[in-house]
Amino acid sequence: MRIILLSLVLLSLFSSGCSWVKFPGVHKIDIQQGNILDQDMIDTLKPEMTKAQVQFVLGTPLISDTFDQSRWDYPFRHLSPTGIETKRHVTIYFDDRDVLKEIVSDYTETAN
């Protein structure tokens, strides 16, 4: 009876999942969401670039507002295996001629 009870307890313990048990060395992955941009890509953008040129440099925007075609958003989020979260956001504004007017970014500018 004791063996049956012990085996039932162990079976329920191990079949309940490992979410509460922290095994060392278990592989955890990086989670990247959004557009992966770097400062060099942002520095490449110049005023009066067309939408096609901006899209060639930065890629397709993740958010392109249906009602406001003059604004493109490039958000990015990275979660490391250690739990450190990094968020970046770049917003591109175009004028009436569909050329680059303004860049709003939380990336830091490099000295040229």
N, CA, C and O atoms as CSV, one atom per row, in Angstrom:
chain,resi,resn,atom,element,x,y,z
A,1,MET,N,N,0.822,-1.197,0.000
A,1,MET,CA,C,0.000,0.000,0.000
A,1,MET,C,C,0.867,1.263,0.000
A,1,MET,O,O,0.566,2.256,-0.662
A,2,ARG,N,N,1.944,1.182,0.762
A,2,ARG,CA,C,2.853,2.309,0.853
A,2,ARG,C,C,3.525,2.595,-0.492
A,2,ARG,O,O,3.714,3.754,-0.861
A,3,ILE,N,N,3.880,1.549,-1.211
A,3,ILE,CA,C,4.523,1.700,-2.516
A,3,ILE,C,C,3.540,2.301,-3.520
A,3,ILE,O,O,3.917,3.153,-4.325
A,4,ILE,N,N,2.301,1.867,-3.475
A,4,ILE,CA,C,1.284,2.401,-4.380
A,4,ILE,C,C,1.051,3.881,-4.098
A,4,ILE,O,O,0.970,4.689,-5.022
A,5,LEU,N,N,0.946,4.229,-2.824
A,5,LEU,CA,C,0.738,5.629,-2.451
A,5,LEU,C,C,1.930,6.493,-2.873
A,5,LEU,O,O,1.753,7.587,-3.409
A,6,LEU,N,N,3.129,5.999,-2.628
A,6,LEU,CA,C,4.337,6.725,-3.014
A,6,LEU,C,C,4.420,6.880,-4.531
A,6,LEU,O,O,4.772,7.948,-5.031
A,7,SER,N,N,4.099,5.821,-5.257
A,7,SER,CA,C,4.154,5.902,-6.715
A,7,SER,C,C,3.087,6.858,-7.255
A,7,SER,O,O,3.344,7.550,-8.240
A,8,LEU,N,N,1.908,6.917,-6.647
A,8,LEU,CA,C,0.874,7.862,-7.062
A,8,LEU,C,C,1.297,9.305,-6.804
A,8,LEU,O,O,1.056,10.189,-7.627
A,9,VAL,N,N,1.920,9.532,-5.669
A,9,VAL,CA,C,2.402,10.874,-5.354
A,9,VAL,C,C,3.493,11.292,-6.343
A,9,VAL,O,O,3.473,12.413,-6.851
A,10,LEU,N,N,4.433,10.405,-6.612
A,10,LEU,CA,C,5.500,10.722,-7.560
A,10,LEU,C,C,4.961,10.901,-8.976
A,10,LEU,O,O,5.409,11.788,-9.703
A,11,LEU,N,N,4.003,10.066,-9.369
A,11,LEU,CA,C,3.411,10.188,-10.690
A,11,LEU,C,C,2.684,11.522,-10.848
A,11,LEU,O,O,2.826,12.188,-11.873
A,12,SER,N,N,1.918,11.907,-9.851
A,12,SER,CA,C,1.208,13.189,-9.940
A,12,SER,C,C,2.180,14.365,-9.886
A,12,SER,O,O,1.952,15.392,-10.525
A,13,LEU,N,N,3.250,14.216,-9.131
A,13,LEU,CA,C,4.251,15.275,-9.034
A,13,LEU,C,C,4.956,15.500,-10.370
A,13,LEU,O,O,5.127,16.641,-10.798
A,14,PHE,N,N,5.360,14.427,-11.020
A,14,PHE,CA,C,6.104,14.553,-12.274
A,14,PHE,C,C,5.214,14.770,-13.486
A,14,PHE,O,O,5.681,15.290,-14.500
A,15,SER,N,N,3.964,14.390,-13.411
A,15,SER,CA,C,3.080,14.602,-14.559
A,15,SER,C,C,2.410,15.973,-14.529
A,15,SER,O,O,1.722,16.345,-15.480
A,16,SER,N,N,2.601,16.720,-13.459
A,16,SER,CA,C,1.968,18.038,-13.360
A,16,SER,C,C,2.711,19.105,-14.154
A,16,SER,O,O,2.237,20.236,-14.261
A,17,GLY,N,N,3.842,18.770,-14.699
A,17,GLY,CA,C,4.604,19.731,-15.494
A,17,GLY,C,C,5.825,20.211,-14.739
A,17,GLY,O,O,5.988,19.958,-13.545
A,18,CYS,N,N,6.666,20.899,-15.459
A,18,CYS,CA,C,7.933,21.350,-14.876
A,18,CYS,C,C,7.978,22.862,-14.716
A,18,CYS,O,O,9.058,23.435,-14.579
A,19,SER,N,N,6.841,23.505,-14.731
A,19,SER,CA,C,6.848,24.960,-14.678
A,19,SER,C,C,7.356,25.493,-13.347
A,19,SER,O,O,7.906,26.593,-13.295
A,20,TRP,N,N,7.189,24.762,-12.310
A,20,TRP,CA,C,7.658,25.231,-11.011
A,20,TRP,C,C,9.070,24.757,-10.713
A,20,TRP,O,O,9.693,25.236,-9.765
A,21,VAL,N,N,9.585,23.825,-11.504
A,21,VAL,CA,C,10.943,23.324,-11.317
A,21,VAL,C,C,11.856,24.064,-12.285
A,21,VAL,O,O,11.612,24.062,-13.491
A,22,LYS,N,N,12.892,24.687,-11.772
A,22,LYS,CA,C,13.844,25.423,-12.605
A,22,LYS,C,C,15.083,24.557,-12.815
A,22,LYS,O,O,15.946,24.465,-11.942
A,23,PHE,N,N,15.156,23.921,-13.990
A,23,PHE,CA,C,16.301,23.089,-14.299
A,23,PHE,C,C,17.426,23.966,-14.834
A,23,PHE,O,O,17.210,24.748,-15.760
A,24,PRO,N,N,18.624,23.846,-14.264
A,24,PRO,CA,C,19.737,24.654,-14.779
A,24,PRO,C,C,20.176,24.127,-16.145
A,24,PRO,O,O,20.168,22.921,-16.391
A,25,GLY,N,N,20.554,25.036,-17.014
A,25,GLY,CA,C,21.056,24.641,-18.317
A,25,GLY,C,C,19.990,24.377,-19.357
A,25,GLY,O,O,20.309,23.979,-20.478
A,26,VAL,N,N,18.728,24.589,-19.012
A,26,VAL,CA,C,17.678,24.397,-19.997
A,26,VAL,C,C,17.732,25.551,-20.993
A,26,VAL,O,O,17.848,26.714,-20.605
A,27,HIS,N,N,17.647,25.224,-22.268
A,27,HIS,CA,C,17.772,26.244,-23.316
A,27,HIS,C,C,16.558,27.158,-23.334
A,27,HIS,O,O,15.416,26.698,-23.374
A,28,LYS,N,N,16.821,28.455,-23.304
A,28,LYS,CA,C,15.778,29.465,-23.451
A,28,LYS,C,C,16.143,30.318,-24.654
A,28,LYS,O,O,17.311,30.653,-24.853
A,29,ILE,N,N,15.158,30.666,-25.446
A,29,ILE,CA,C,15.438,31.361,-26.695
A,29,ILE,C,C,15.231,32.865,-26.566
A,29,ILE,O,O,14.500,33.344,-25.699
A,30,ASP,N,N,15.905,33.599,-27.464
A,30,ASP,CA,C,15.646,35.030,-27.619
A,30,ASP,C,C,14.322,35.188,-28.346
A,30,ASP,O,O,14.027,34.440,-29.279
A,31,ILE,N,N,13.528,36.153,-27.925
A,31,ILE,CA,C,12.272,36.449,-28.604
A,31,ILE,C,C,12.396,37.835,-29.222
A,31,ILE,O,O,12.517,38.833,-28.512
A,32,GLN,N,N,12.366,37.888,-30.553
A,32,GLN,CA,C,12.451,39.153,-31.271
A,32,GLN,C,C,11.158,39.362,-32.033
A,32,GLN,O,O,10.700,38.476,-32.755
A,33,GLN,N,N,10.573,40.534,-31.870
A,33,GLN,CA,C,9.333,40.862,-32.558
A,33,GLN,C,C,9.477,42.227,-33.209
A,33,GLN,O,O,10.054,43.144,-32.624
A,34,GLY,N,N,8.957,42.356,-34.407
A,34,GLY,CA,C,8.977,43.640,-35.091
A,34,GLY,C,C,10.101,43.746,-36.092
A,34,GLY,O,O,10.689,42.743,-36.499
A,35,ASN,N,N,10.395,44.971,-36.484
A,35,ASN,CA,C,11.432,45.255,-37.466
A,35,ASN,C,C,12.777,45.389,-36.763
A,35,ASN,O,O,12.925,46.184,-35.835
A,36,ILE,N,N,13.744,44.616,-37.208
A,36,ILE,CA,C,15.087,44.680,-36.630
A,36,ILE,C,C,15.861,45.760,-37.382
A,36,ILE,O,O,16.251,45.572,-38.534
A,37,LEU,N,N,16.073,46.876,-36.722
A,37,LEU,CA,C,16.785,48.009,-37.317
A,37,LEU,C,C,18.032,48.297,-36.493
A,37,LEU,O,O,18.103,47.952,-35.314
A,38,ASP,N,N,19.004,48.925,-37.118
A,38,ASP,CA,C,20.158,49.405,-36.363
A,38,ASP,C,C,20.404,50.874,-36.708
A,38,ASP,O,O,19.770,51.433,-37.603
A,39,GLN,N,N,21.324,51.474,-35.990
A,39,GLN,CA,C,21.568,52.908,-36.154
A,39,GLN,C,C,22.087,53.239,-37.549
A,39,GLN,O,O,21.790,54.310,-38.079
A,40,ASP,N,N,22.855,52.339,-38.148
A,40,ASP,CA,C,23.363,52.596,-39.499
A,40,ASP,C,C,22.223,52.732,-40.505
A,40,ASP,O,O,22.290,53.551,-41.422
A,41,MET,N,N,21.188,51.933,-40.332
A,41,MET,CA,C,20.036,52.017,-41.232
A,41,MET,C,C,19.327,53.359,-41.067
A,41,MET,O,O,18.905,53.971,-42.048
A,42,ILE,N,N,19.199,53.813,-39.815
A,42,ILE,CA,C,18.555,55.099,-39.549
A,42,ILE,C,C,19.402,56.234,-40.124
A,42,ILE,O,O,18.869,57.188,-40.691
A,43,ASP,N,N,20.729,56.125,-39.974
A,43,ASP,CA,C,21.628,57.166,-40.485
A,43,ASP,C,C,21.611,57.252,-42.010
A,43,ASP,O,O,21.924,58.302,-42.571
A,44,THR,N,N,21.250,56.168,-42.682
A,44,THR,CA,C,21.193,56.156,-44.141
A,44,THR,C,C,20.055,57.018,-44.674
A,44,THR,O,O,20.125,57.514,-45.799
A,45,LEU,N,N,19.011,57.195,-43.874
A,45,LEU,CA,C,17.848,57.969,-44.322
A,45,LEU,C,C,18.191,59.452,-44.429
A,45,LEU,O,O,18.799,60.035,-43.532
A,46,LYS,N,N,17.791,60.037,-45.537
A,46,LYS,CA,C,18.030,61.456,-45.789
A,46,LYS,C,C,16.710,62.125,-46.155
A,46,LYS,O,O,15.815,61.470,-46.690
A,47,PRO,N,N,16.576,63.428,-45.874
A,47,PRO,CA,C,15.364,64.142,-46.296
A,47,PRO,C,C,15.174,64.028,-47.809
A,47,PRO,O,O,16.138,63.898,-48.564
A,48,GLU,N,N,13.932,64.079,-48.226
A,48,GLU,CA,C,13.541,64.010,-49.635
A,48,GLU,C,C,13.678,62.613,-50.247
A,48,GLU,O,O,13.557,62.467,-51.463
A,49,MET,N,N,13.929,61.576,-49.425
A,49,MET,CA,C,13.908,60.210,-49.957
A,49,MET,C,C,12.455,59.804,-50.192
A,49,MET,O,O,11.567,60.203,-49.439
A,50,THR,N,N,12.216,59.019,-51.228
A,50,THR,CA,C,10.859,58.569,-51.534
A,50,THR,C,C,10.473,57.401,-50.626
A,50,THR,O,O,11.316,56.827,-49.937
A,51,LYS,N,N,9.187,57.065,-50.640
A,51,LYS,CA,C,8.718,55.930,-49.843
A,51,LYS,C,C,9.398,54.635,-50.271
A,51,LYS,O,O,9.723,53.796,-49.431
A,52,ALA,N,N,9.612,54.472,-51.566
A,52,ALA,CA,C,10.269,53.262,-52.067
A,52,ALA,C,C,11.711,53.172,-51.568
A,52,ALA,O,O,12.184,52.089,-51.225
A,53,GLN,N,N,12.406,54.308,-51.527
A,53,GLN,CA,C,13.785,54.316,-51.037
A,53,GLN,C,C,13.834,54.008,-49.545
A,53,GLN,O,O,14.702,53.260,-49.096
A,54,VAL,N,N,12.909,54.580,-48.771
A,54,VAL,CA,C,12.859,54.310,-47.330
A,54,VAL,C,C,12.545,52.840,-47.091
A,54,VAL,O,O,13.145,52.209,-46.222
A,55,GLN,N,N,11.615,52.297,-47.852
A,55,GLN,CA,C,11.260,50.889,-47.692
A,55,GLN,C,C,12.419,49.984,-48.092
A,55,GLN,O,O,12.583,48.912,-47.509
A,56,PHE,N,N,13.224,50.387,-49.068
A,56,PHE,CA,C,14.400,49.615,-49.456
A,56,PHE,C,C,15.415,49.562,-48.317
A,56,PHE,O,O,16.041,48.526,-48.094
A,57,VAL,N,N,15.582,50.667,-47.600
A,57,VAL,CA,C,16.561,50.739,-46.510
A,57,VAL,C,C,16.052,50.035,-45.252
A,57,VAL,O,O,16.772,49.233,-44.657
A,58,LEU,N,N,14.815,50.329,-44.843
A,58,LEU,CA,C,14.300,49.834,-43.564
A,58,LEU,C,C,13.441,48.582,-43.674
A,58,LEU,O,O,13.226,47.890,-42.679
A,59,GLY,N,N,12.956,48.287,-44.854
A,59,GLY,CA,C,12.038,47.168,-45.013
A,59,GLY,C,C,10.596,47.642,-44.901
A,59,GLY,O,O,10.327,48.825,-44.691
A,60,THR,N,N,9.681,46.703,-45.043
A,60,THR,CA,C,8.262,47.022,-44.972
A,60,THR,C,C,7.894,47.438,-43.556
A,60,THR,O,O,8.268,46.753,-42.604
A,61,PRO,N,N,7.171,48.539,-43.390
A,61,PRO,CA,C,6.797,48.961,-42.031
A,61,PRO,C,C,5.819,47.971,-41.411
A,61,PRO,O,O,4.955,47.421,-42.093
A,62,LEU,N,N,5.967,47.755,-40.114
A,62,LEU,CA,C,5.066,46.858,-39.411
A,62,LEU,C,C,3.689,47.479,-39.281
A,62,LEU,O,O,2.678,46.780,-39.355
A,63,ILE,N,N,3.644,48.798,-39.086
A,63,ILE,CA,C,2.369,49.502,-38.950
A,63,ILE,C,C,2.311,50.605,-40.002
A,63,ILE,O,O,3.128,51.526,-40.006
A,64,SER,N,N,1.337,50.493,-40.882
A,64,SER,CA,C,1.081,51.520,-41.886
A,64,SER,C,C,-0.394,51.860,-41.782
A,64,SER,O,O,-1.253,51.070,-42.174
A,65,ASP,N,N,-0.683,53.039,-41.251
A,65,ASP,CA,C,-2.059,53.435,-40.969
A,65,ASP,C,C,-2.861,53.585,-42.257
A,65,ASP,O,O,-2.419,54.236,-43.203
A,66,THR,N,N,-4.025,52.987,-42.282
A,66,THR,CA,C,-4.896,53.063,-43.450
A,66,THR,C,C,-5.402,54.478,-43.683
A,66,THR,O,O,-5.563,54.904,-44.827
A,67,PHE,N,N,-5.650,55.198,-42.613
A,67,PHE,CA,C,-6.223,56.535,-42.719
A,67,PHE,C,C,-5.174,57.639,-42.822
A,67,PHE,O,O,-5.495,58.764,-43.205
A,68,ASP,N,N,-3.928,57.329,-42.485
A,68,ASP,CA,C,-2.853,58.321,-42.559
A,68,ASP,C,C,-1.657,57.683,-43.263
A,68,ASP,O,O,-0.780,57.116,-42.611
A,69,GLN,N,N,-1.625,57.773,-44.574
A,69,GLN,CA,C,-0.569,57.147,-45.365
A,69,GLN,C,C,0.772,57.866,-45.237
A,69,GLN,O,O,1.779,57.401,-45.772
A,70,SER,N,N,0.790,58.993,-44.535
A,70,SER,CA,C,2.032,59.757,-44.408
A,70,SER,C,C,2.853,59.327,-43.199
A,70,SER,O,O,3.876,59.946,-42.906
A,71,ARG,N,N,2.432,58.283,-42.489
A,71,ARG,CA,C,3.149,57.846,-41.288
A,71,ARG,C,C,3.391,56.341,-41.350
A,71,ARG,O,O,2.471,55.559,-41.588
A,72,TRP,N,N,4.660,55.949,-41.130
A,72,TRP,CA,C,5.030,54.541,-41.035
A,72,TRP,C,C,5.671,54.312,-39.675
A,72,TRP,O,O,6.449,55.142,-39.203
A,73,ASP,N,N,5.346,53.186,-39.043
A,73,ASP,CA,C,5.917,52.840,-37.739
A,73,ASP,C,C,6.700,51.538,-37.837
A,73,ASP,O,O,6.268,50.570,-38.464
A,74,TYR,N,N,7.865,51.548,-37.198
A,74,TYR,CA,C,8.742,50.387,-37.143
A,74,TYR,C,C,9.030,50.057,-35.674
A,74,TYR,O,O,10.059,50.487,-35.152
A,75,PRO,N,N,8.166,49.317,-34.999
A,75,PRO,CA,C,8.443,48.940,-33.610
A,75,PRO,C,C,9.319,47.686,-33.548
A,75,PRO,O,O,9.345,46.882,-34.480
A,76,PHE,N,N,10.026,47.540,-32.444
A,76,PHE,CA,C,10.875,46.368,-32.217
A,76,PHE,C,C,10.875,46.046,-30.733
A,76,PHE,O,O,10.925,46.942,-29.891
A,77,ARG,N,N,10.820,44.759,-30.422
A,77,ARG,CA,C,10.869,44.300,-29.029
A,77,ARG,C,C,11.746,43.065,-28.968
A,77,ARG,O,O,11.598,42.153,-29.782
A,78,HIS,N,N,12.661,43.029,-28.006
A,78,HIS,CA,C,13.542,41.882,-27.813
A,78,HIS,C,C,13.483,41.462,-26.352
A,78,HIS,O,O,13.643,42.286,-25.451
A,79,LEU,N,N,13.253,40.187,-26.128
A,79,LEU,CA,C,13.248,39.625,-24.780
A,79,LEU,C,C,14.348,38.585,-24.712
A,79,LEU,O,O,14.293,37.568,-25.403
A,80,SER,N,N,15.358,38.841,-23.872
A,80,SER,CA,C,16.486,37.925,-23.755
A,80,SER,C,C,16.117,36.753,-22.848
A,80,SER,O,O,15.138,36.833,-22.106
A,81,PRO,N,N,16.887,35.668,-22.901
A,81,PRO,CA,C,16.609,34.527,-22.027
A,81,PRO,C,C,16.696,34.867,-20.542
A,81,PRO,O,O,16.110,34.174,-19.711
A,82,THR,N,N,17.414,35.917,-20.210
A,82,THR,CA,C,17.528,36.312,-18.807
A,82,THR,C,C,16.379,37.201,-18.359
A,82,THR,O,O,16.298,37.563,-17.185
A,83,GLY,N,N,15.481,37.561,-19.290
A,83,GLY,CA,C,14.315,38.361,-18.941
A,83,GLY,C,C,14.479,39.850,-19.178
A,83,GLY,O,O,13.595,40.631,-18.824
A,84,ILE,N,N,15.596,40.260,-19.774
A,84,ILE,CA,C,15.818,41.677,-20.058
A,84,ILE,C,C,15.068,42.037,-21.337
A,84,ILE,O,O,15.250,41.402,-22.376
A,85,GLU,N,N,14.221,43.066,-21.248
A,85,GLU,CA,C,13.407,43.477,-22.384
A,85,GLU,C,C,13.936,44.781,-22.970
A,85,GLU,O,O,14.207,45.737,-22.242
A,86,THR,N,N,14.080,44.810,-24.295
A,86,THR,CA,C,14.520,45.994,-25.014
A,86,THR,C,C,13.432,46.387,-26.000
A,86,THR,O,O,12.958,45.554,-26.772
A,87,LYS,N,N,13.034,47.657,-25.976
A,87,LYS,CA,C,12.025,48.156,-26.914
A,87,LYS,C,C,12.604,49.332,-27.682
A,87,LYS,O,O,13.264,50.198,-27.108
A,88,ARG,N,N,12.353,49.355,-28.974
A,88,ARG,CA,C,12.758,50.459,-29.842
A,88,ARG,C,C,11.580,50.805,-30.738
A,88,ARG,O,O,10.749,49.953,-31.049
A,89,HIS,N,N,11.519,52.065,-31.150
A,89,HIS,CA,C,10.429,52.492,-32.024
A,89,HIS,C,C,10.925,53.606,-32.938
A,89,HIS,O,O,11.532,54.577,-32.487
A,90,VAL,N,N,10.658,53.447,-34.219
A,90,VAL,CA,C,10.999,54.463,-35.210
A,90,VAL,C,C,9.716,54.821,-35.952
A,90,VAL,O,O,8.998,53.940,-36.424
A,91,THR,N,N,9.435,56.114,-36.052
A,91,THR,CA,C,8.282,56.597,-36.811
A,91,THR,C,C,8.793,57.488,-37.933
A,91,THR,O,O,9.588,58.402,-37.713
A,92,ILE,N,N,8.320,57.201,-39.135
A,92,ILE,CA,C,8.723,57.947,-40.323
A,92,ILE,C,C,7.517,58.741,-40.817
A,92,ILE,O,O,6.421,58.197,-40.955
A,93,TYR,N,N,7.724,60.034,-41.082
A,93,TYR,CA,C,6.662,60.891,-41.613
A,93,TYR,C,C,7.029,61.335,-43.026
A,93,TYR,O,O,8.179,61.673,-43.307
A,94,PHE,N,N,6.034,61.326,-43.907
A,94,PHE,CA,C,6.199,61.780,-45.281
A,94,PHE,C,C,5.332,63.010,-45.503
A,94,PHE,O,O,4.333,63.209,-44.811
A,95,ASP,N,N,5.720,63.838,-46.475
A,95,ASP,CA,C,4.897,65.012,-46.793
A,95,ASP,C,C,3.890,64.666,-47.893
A,95,ASP,O,O,3.708,63.496,-48.230
A,96,ASP,N,N,3.245,65.681,-48.444
A,96,ASP,CA,C,2.205,65.470,-49.462
A,96,ASP,C,C,2.752,64.885,-50.764
A,96,ASP,O,O,2.011,64.281,-51.539
A,97,ARG,N,N,4.047,65.067,-50.997
A,97,ARG,CA,C,4.670,64.531,-52.216
A,97,ARG,C,C,5.204,63.117,-52.007
A,97,ARG,O,O,5.859,62.567,-52.892
A,98,ASP,N,N,4.930,62.522,-50.844
A,98,ASP,CA,C,5.400,61.179,-50.473
A,98,ASP,C,C,6.921,61.083,-50.403
A,98,ASP,O,O,7.506,60.073,-50.795
A,99,VAL,N,N,7.554,62.140,-49.902
A,99,VAL,CA,C,8.988,62.105,-49.642
A,99,VAL,C,C,9.214,62.284,-48.143
A,99,VAL,O,O,8.388,62.864,-47.438
A,100,LEU,N,N,10.350,61.775,-47.674
A,100,LEU,CA,C,10.670,61.772,-46.248
A,100,LEU,C,C,10.712,63.189,-45.688
A,100,LEU,O,O,11.408,64.061,-46.206
A,101,LYS,N,N,9.949,63.395,-44.618
A,101,LYS,CA,C,9.890,64.711,-43.981
A,101,LYS,C,C,10.556,64.689,-42.607
A,101,LYS,O,O,11.333,65.586,-42.280
A,102,GLU,N,N,10.255,63.666,-41.802
A,102,GLU,CA,C,10.728,63.657,-40.413
A,102,GLU,C,C,10.914,62.218,-39.932
A,102,GLU,O,O,10.188,61.308,-40.330
A,103,ILE,N,N,11.915,62.044,-39.062
A,103,ILE,CA,C,12.174,60.750,-38.431
A,103,ILE,C,C,12.106,60.956,-36.928
A,103,ILE,O,O,12.826,61.793,-36.383
A,104,VAL,N,N,11.251,60.204,-36.256
A,104,VAL,CA,C,11.179,60.222,-34.797
A,104,VAL,C,C,11.650,58.852,-34.333
A,104,VAL,O,O,11.051,57.830,-34.669
A,105,SER,N,N,12.736,58.839,-33.554
A,105,SER,CA,C,13.364,57.572,-33.201
A,105,SER,C,C,13.889,57.623,-31.778
A,105,SER,O,O,14.272,58.685,-31.288
A,106,ASP,N,N,13.907,56.475,-31.116
A,106,ASP,CA,C,14.541,56.408,-29.806
A,106,ASP,C,C,15.942,55.796,-29.899
A,106,ASP,O,O,16.540,55.451,-28.880
A,107,TYR,N,N,16.462,55.663,-31.123
A,107,TYR,CA,C,17.855,55.288,-31.321
A,107,TYR,C,C,18.702,56.538,-31.118
A,107,TYR,O,O,18.225,57.652,-31.335
A,108,THR,N,N,19.932,56.364,-30.710
A,108,THR,CA,C,20.812,57.517,-30.522
A,108,THR,C,C,21.559,57.792,-31.821
A,108,THR,O,O,21.971,56.867,-32.520
A,109,GLU,N,N,21.727,59.063,-32.135
A,109,GLU,CA,C,22.416,59.444,-33.366
A,109,GLU,C,C,23.907,59.236,-33.221
A,109,GLU,O,O,24.482,59.451,-32.154
A,110,THR,N,N,24.530,58.809,-34.326
A,110,THR,CA,C,25.978,58.681,-34.334
A,110,THR,C,C,26.570,59.930,-34.963
A,110,THR,O,O,25.949,60.559,-35.821
A,111,ALA,N,N,27.768,60.285,-34.536
A,111,ALA,CA,C,28.436,61.467,-35.088
A,111,ALA,C,C,28.991,61.125,-36.459
A,111,ALA,O,O,29.673,60.114,-36.622
A,112,ASN,N,N,28.701,61.964,-37.444
A,112,ASN,CA,C,29.201,61.731,-38.811
A,112,ASN,C,C,30.403,62.589,-39.083
A,112,ASN,O,O,30.965,62.536,-40.177
